[in-house]
Amino acid sequence: MATDPTGRRYRAWYARLLRLYPRPFRERFGEGMAQTFHDLRREHRDAGRGLYGLALWTFFETSVAIVRENITHMSRLGTTMLRVALGALAVLMVPLVASQFVEDWNWPVGAFVRVYFLFFGTGMVFALVARRMGAWSYKAGVGVALLAGFALGWSTMVQTADSGHPERLWFLSVLVVGFIGTCLARLKARGLALTLFAMAATLALIAVVLPSGAPPYLARNMAIGHGVFVALFTASGLLFRHASLAGLK
Amino acid sequence: MAKKSATQAPLTPAVLHILLSLSTGERHGYGIMKQVQADAQGKVKMGPGTLYGSIGRMIEAGLVRESDKRVDPEMDDERRIYYELTRAGRAALEAELKRYRGVVAVAEGRFAYGH
């Protein structure tokens, strides 16, 4: 650590400058850059050279690099958005084409637009959250959780509309648990693992406690469906646990 | 695809110097800087912005990777992230040096005949 007040001040200023980097870059290299600046500063101090010139040069050089990294980051974000938009359009083709062949599937244009934005939003959440972390298990955990959450939300809305049983909306509380848990965990792998386990437990509890009101053959299918969702949430939780044990706290 | 092109395309001077500095072993950021300065006999001065920006792109291209975070006994008790060459990084360095040798051979041939 810097022991002299001037050195500490320069290091604090440099740390403030590093905040202007795009967050993913800053989180990955910010500490190393601050350390390297500190090492350079110490080298100059030990050689009896002035710090002012070093600080001026380093701050200018880093500022240029910050501009470059932000331009690159924005350009990548644009590319990501374009890819997700095209991907969402491709996925939208499934209900769009299916609605032409399935009887009583008469969505208005507005419904397709809303579903498109739902696909796009889910895809962007995955792209932005998953790319923050390098671990494959974290990315896979995010993917499985989003897929299962999306499918659960979708099937709940469809079943509720078809069956006329509004009490089935209780299943959406699983997503509420997920949302609250994700906010509390601040996207940390360990917290997300607990969140996904809590979602699996909540879903299992609702599935057991809430009477389905469906005929036996349908109730069995619904139980299997809930079992699959519980397994997916648990699998996602295990993936986050793996990421947590691998070092992504 | 990115890895393949990284070993084939001409490298930027910063990337070449970083690869060269890591060719003899893993180093942390400041260590890379000092090695680059020594390799270039003081003619190349790389700041933290250029260094870590290049390292970020090199990690994405698969040329280098983070190896460890530990204390450098020759410095202080702060833990530093070390970087090392990957196989693709070594191949890229060798390809670039081969390219340089080719350019030098052509240039020497031309000067020898007075062109």
Interface residues (C-beta under 8 A of the other chain):
Chain A: M1 F25 R28 F29 E31 G32 M33 Q35 T36 F37 D39 L40 W57 T58 E61 T62 S63 V64 A65 I66 R68 E69
Chain B: H28 G29 Y30 M33 G47 P48 G49 T50 L51 Y52 G53 I55 G56 M75 D76 E78 R80 I81
